[in-house]
Amino acid sequence: MRQGGIFAAGAAFLIVAGAFVLAVTPASFAQAKELAPLDTKGDASIRPWKRYDKWPKRDESKFNTLAKISSPPAPKEPRKLSGPIKGDAANGAKLVSNRKRGGSCLACHVMGPAGGANLPGNVGPDLSEIGNANLTDEFLFNYIYDARVYNPETVMPPWGSHGLFNDQEISDMVAFLKTLKSPAVFKTALDNPEKRPAPVEKRANLDPMENPGMWAIDKAKELWSKVGSTGKSCASCHGNPAMQFKAWASSLPKWEPRLNKVLGVEEFITRHARATTGAEYLMETDDNRVLSVYLHNLAEGVPITVDVSNAAAKAAYKRGEVLANRKLGQLNFACTDCHGKSANHWIRGQWLGTLKGQYDHFPTWRTSQLVIWDIRQRFQWCQVNIRADELPPDAKEYGDLELYLAAQNDGLKENVPGIRH
């Protein structure tokens, strides 16, 4: 048996891939040995897609997703005010620290006494003395309402035009900002984002005593030997996975012409198992996750090297780059807003790393969730967190985005399962 699930018997053998059967002769062996059997007909995840039970339930259909453009456009000019703003500064102080509408202004700004100066971020400028800047009410109002009217590339959410705050609430926030005239006083050094040290992951992620994600490998080994409806198991064709898959996961995702899209490890597991053993390991189910952890772990220490050399893969990479820069959701954030423009800064108490370093540890154990997440679930959560509708995990858009992200992590070594908050 050979890596990729090819069944050989003498000079000719059969490859079952979805509904077709291909006879392979010695002359075509070199080409055929690269084609692992895949189910190419059905979906690889639950349909219709349903958001996870514990995730926020909101109607975000009128905002951009990775699959469609639908957000309201940026205003072409600032709104004109009839006179000075009359706002309630005390209510404004409450609103800027309200975490129920997109994380609050403190997620990105130090704002003096607001919110007790508890772990504010520093993605945006320190506003503790903005009351001394002699900015007009109209400017402050419009910058909160939709900062794109002054800076099209801003990472500031369009709080007003995307309906997160109404005009009176924005007026109250303006009134509060005008009271800020003294440097922030922090209760502890950690509350100051300029002095807060960047986190360093020091836990031994391959030690099952420290990382419960390692337990997935034992479960995966059980599934590896489990006979499916076809009478075969993974072990029927892959008797020595440690040798056959010692670098395999580090080469995915890749362009798969039979599916006309990018194929990652988790979707490969679903489609390959369905075509060979008959097992139904849908993406983002526990069985799929543990097998993904196992296959990635077999490539432990192997540098990530994805192939973007052919024309189709190059096109997918470019689409992924476009998607990484697309503004999504009610908060109007792109991947590159957090992991590009704002990288190496704090958003509240969360450190924003660069794109390089966001992939090599997936699938990863989430200590805050007590569960394993693969990279597609991480994509979904990022979108839900910025108030955008997520896509099913086998969506073509996620494949393009994953290929782009994996390429940014080229050369980093597989280190799975990771362990993160």
FIPA-557023 format. One line per field, with one value per residue (C-alpha): residue number from 0; residue in one letter; x, y, z. Coordinates in steps of 0.25 Angstrom, whole numbers. Example, Ala and Ser with C-alpha at 12.3 -4.5 7.8 and 13.67 -1.06 7.14 Angstrom:
fimi c(0:1) $
selo c(A:S) $
X c(49:55) $
Y c(-18:-4) $
Z c(31:29) $
//
This chain:
fimi c(0:1:2:3:4:5:6:7:8:9:10:11:12:13:14:15:16:17:18:19:20:21:22:23:24:25:26:27:28:29:30:31:32:33:34:35:36:37:38:39:40:41:42:43:44:45:46:47:48:49:50:51:52:53:54:55:56:57:58:59:60:61:62:63:64:65:66:67:68:69:70:71:72:73:74:75:76:77:78:79:80:81:82:83:84:85:86:87:88:89:90:91:92:93:94:95:96:97:98:99:100:101:102:103:104:105:106:107:108:109:110:111:112:113:114:115:116:117:118:119:120:121:122:123:124:125:126:127:128:129:130:131:132:133:134:135:136:137:138:139:140:141:142:143:144:145:146:147:148:149:150:151:152:153:154:155:156:157:158:159:160:161:162:163:164:165:166:167:168:169:170:171:172:173:174:175:176:177:178:179:180:181:182:183:184:185:186:187:188:189:190:191:192:193:194:195:196:197:198:199:200:201:202:203:204:205:206:207:208:209:210:211:212:213:214:215:216:217:218:219:220:221:222:223:224:225:226:227:228:229:230:231:232:233:234:235:236:237:238:239:240:241:242:243:244:245:246:247:248:249:250:251:252:253:254:255:256:257:258:259:260:261:262:263:264:265:266:267:268:269:270:271:272:273:274:275:276:277:278:279:280:281:282:283:284:285:286:287:288:289:290:291:292:293:294:295:296:297:298:299:300:301:302:303:304:305:306:307:308:309:310:311:312:313:314:315:316:317:318:319:320:321:322:323:324:325:326:327:328:329:330:331:332:333:334:335:336:337:338:339:340:341:342:343:344:345:346:347:348:349:350:351:352:353:354:355:356:357:358:359:360:361:362:363:364:365:366:367:368:369:370:371:372:373:374:375:376:377:378:379:380:381:382:383:384:385:386:387:388:389:390:391:392:393:394:395:396:397:398:399:400:401:402:403:404:405:406:407:408:409:410:411:412:413:414:415:416:417:418:419:420) $
selo c(M:R:Q:G:G:I:F:A:A:G:A:A:F:L:I:V:A:G:A:F:V:L:A:V:T:P:A:S:F:A:Q:A:K:E:L:A:P:L:D:T:K:G:D:A:S:I:R:P:W:K:R:Y:D:K:W:P:K:R:D:E:S:K:F:N:T:L:A:K:I:S:S:P:P:A:P:K:E:P:R:K:L:S:G:P:I:K:G:D:A:A:N:G:A:K:L:V:S:N:R:K:R:G:G:S:C:L:A:C:H:V:M:G:P:A:G:G:A:N:L:P:G:N:V:G:P:D:L:S:E:I:G:N:A:N:L:T:D:E:F:L:F:N:Y:I:Y:D:A:R:V:Y:N:P:E:T:V:M:P:P:W:G:S:H:G:L:F:N:D:Q:E:I:S:D:M:V:A:F:L:K:T:L:K:S:P:A:V:F:K:T:A:L:D:N:P:E:K:R:P:A:P:V:E:K:R:A:N:L:D:P:M:E:N:P:G:M:W:A:I:D:K:A:K:E:L:W:S:K:V:G:S:T:G:K:S:C:A:S:C:H:G:N:P:A:M:Q:F:K:A:W:A:S:S:L:P:K:W:E:P:R:L:N:K:V:L:G:V:E:E:F:I:T:R:H:A:R:A:T:T:G:A:E:Y:L:M:E:T:D:D:N:R:V:L:S:V:Y:L:H:N:L:A:E:G:V:P:I:T:V:D:V:S:N:A:A:A:K:A:A:Y:K:R:G:E:V:L:A:N:R:K:L:G:Q:L:N:F:A:C:T:D:C:H:G:K:S:A:N:H:W:I:R:G:Q:W:L:G:T:L:K:G:Q:Y:D:H:F:P:T:W:R:T:S:Q:L:V:I:W:D:I:R:Q:R:F:Q:W:C:Q:V:N:I:R:A:D:E:L:P:P:D:A:K:E:Y:G:D:L:E:L:Y:L:A:A:Q:N:D:G:L:K:E:N:V:P:G:I:R:H) $
X c(0:5:2:-11:-19:-16:-20:-9:-10:0:1:-13:-22:-34:-35:-49:-51:-66:-74:-63:-53:-40:-31:-17:-6:9:11:1:6:14:3:-8:0:-2:-17:-23:-37:-47:-62:-65:-80:-85:-83:-72:-79:-93:-104:-111:-99:-104:-96:-90:-100:-92:-88:-96:-109:-110:-115:-103:-108:-107:-92:-80:-76:-65:-75:-82:-81:-93:-89:-94:-83:-75:-80:-75:-74:-76:-89:-92:-97:-106:-99:-91:-94:-102:-99:-99:-84:-87:-95:-84:-74:-83:-84:-69:-67:-79:-74:-88:-86:-74:-64:-64:-55:-46:-42:-33:-32:-27:-37:-33:-44:-53:-55:-46:-34:-35:-26:-29:-23:-14:-18:-23:-17:-17:-30:-27:-24:-33:-41:-29:-28:-38:-45:-59:-71:-74:-61:-62:-76:-73:-60:-69:-80:-72:-57:-55:-60:-46:-38:-43:-32:-36:-38:-48:-62:-73:-81:-92:-94:-94:-104:-96:-99:-110:-108:-111:-102:-90:-93:-92:-78:-74:-78:-70:-57:-57:-55:-43:-31:-22:-12:-17:-14:-13:-15:-4:7:-1:-12:-3:-3:10:17:9:19:15:11:20:15:23:14:19:8:13:12:-2:-1:-1:-9:-21:-21:-11:-22:-27:-16:-20:-34:-29:-22:-34:-41:-29:-32:-47:-54:-64:-76:-66:-59:-47:-40:-29:-19:-23:-15:-7:0:11:5:18:26:15:10:23:22:9:1:12:9:-6:-15:-13:-21:-30:-34:-44:-52:-48:-44:-33:-33:-29:-26:-39:-47:-38:-41:-56:-55:-44:-50:-64:-57:-49:-54:-68:-67:-74:-64:-71:-63:-63:-68:-60:-55:-50:-43:-35:-31:-26:-18:-12:-8:-2:5:12:18:23:35:34:34:21:23:10:10:6:14:3:-7:-19:-12:-6:-21:-26:-14:-18:-33:-28:-20:-33:-41:-31:-32:-47:-55:-65:-77:-83:-70:-64:-51:-41:-32:-20:-26:-23:-11:-5:-8:-10:-1:8:-2:-13:-28:-32:-25:-22:-9:-10:1:5:-1:12:10:-5:-5:6:-1:-14:-22:-20:-26:-34:-33:-44:-53:-48:-48:-40:-42:-37:-33:-46:-53:-44:-47:-62:-60:-52:-64:-75:-66:-66:-81:-81:-88:-78:-78:-79:-65:-63:-66:-57:-54:-48:-39:-34:-32:-25:-15:-12:-10:-2:8:10:15:24:36:30:30:18:15:1:-7:-4:-9:-15:-25) $
Y c(0:14:28:34:21:14:0:-8:-22:-26:-17:-12:-7:2:16:19:34:38:30:27:15:17:6:9:3:3:14:23:19:31:40:32:30:44:43:39:34:45:46:58:59:62:73:71:78:79:85:94:100:104:113:107:107:115:125:139:138:151:155:160:157:172:172:167:152:145:141:154:169:175:185:200:208:219:233:242:254:257:260:274:278:290:294:290:276:275:261:254:252:243:234:235:230:217:215:216:204:196:183:178:186:181:181:196:207:203:191:200:213:217:227:232:229:221:207:209:208:193:186:196:193:202:199:213:226:229:238:242:257:258:269:278:276:287:278:282:275:272:265:257:253:248:241:232:231:227:230:225:239:244:232:221:211:213:201:209:202:211:211:220:216:201:204:200:214:224:239:243:232:237:251:246:240:253:260:250:251:267:264:256:266:258:247:233:228:213:204:194:194:183:192:201:195:201:194:181:170:162:148:137:123:114:102:89:86:72:68:62:66:81:80:71:73:61:52:53:45:32:34:36:23:15:21:18:3:4:-4:4:0:-4:-14:-6:3:14:3:-6:3:11:1:10:24:30:27:30:43:48:61:60:70:81:81:84:91:89:92:80:80:69:78:91:97:97:85:85:73:73:73:62:54:55:52:41:33:34:28:17:12:18:25:39:48:62:74:80:68:61:50:59:68:56:50:64:66:52:55:68:62:52:64:70:78:78:92:96:97:99:98:111:109:105:114:109:110:124:129:123:130:143:141:138:150:158:152:154:169:169:177:168:169:180:184:185:178:170:159:169:180:171:163:173:188:186:174:174:183:180:179:180:169:161:162:163:155:155:146:138:130:128:115:105:101:97:89:95:92:105:106:116:106:93:88:86:96:94:106:107:108:119:126:125:130:142:146:144:152:164:162:155:143:131:121:105:100:94:107:110:124:117:108:121:128:116:114:129:128:115:122:133:123:116:110:110:96:88:88:81:81:95:101:115:122) $
Z c(0:-3:3:-2:-1:-14:-15:-23:-29:-39:-52:-51:-39:-36:-31:-25:-26:-23:-34:-44:-45:-52:-57:-56:-65:-62:-72:-64:-50:-47:-50:-43:-30:-27:-27:-14:-14:-11:-11:-20:-20:-6:4:14:26:31:22:25:33:47:56:69:80:90:79:78:70:62:49:41:27:22:25:17:18:11:0:-3:-2:5:15:14:7:13:13:3:12:27:33:36:50:52:64:76:82:94:100:113:117:128:119:109:119:121:106:102:112:108:103:98:85:78:90:94:91:101:93:84:92:106:111:124:135:125:130:141:131:132:121:110:96:88:74:73:79:94:96:110:107:94:101:100:85:81:71:66:71:56:54:67:63:49:54:63:53:41:41:27:23:27:26:16:21:36:45:53:52:46:59:54:39:43:54:66:73:69:68:82:88:79:84:98:95:88:101:109:100:102:117:115:118:127:125:128:142:142:155:151:140:133:131:122:108:105:117:117:112:100:103:101:100:109:112:107:97:94:108:111:125:120:108:107:92:92:97:83:77:85:80:66:67:70:58:49:52:52:40:32:24:12:21:21:31:30:34:23:13:23:32:36:37:44:32:21:27:34:25:18:27:25:10:11:8:-7:-20:-23:-38:-36:-26:-33:-20:-9:0:14:23:30:17:12:24:21:6:6:17:10:-3:4:17:16:29:31:38:35:37:51:57:68:60:49:58:65:52:48:61:58:44:47:59:50:43:56:53:38:32:25:10:2:-13:-20:-33:-43:-49:-42:-28:-31:-34:-21:-14:-20:-16:-2:-1:-6:5:15:12:11:22:28:37:45:51:37:40:31:35:32:40:53:48:39:42:56:59:71:78:89:87:101:108:95:87:72:65:51:40:41:54:53:46:50:63:57:61:75:89:94:109:109:102:107:92:80:69:54:46:39:52:56:43:46:60:55:46:57:67:57:55:41:36:36:25:25:28:14:7:-5:1:14:5:-2:11:17:5:6:22:20:10:20:30:20:27:41:47:50:65:67:75:80:93:93:102) $
//
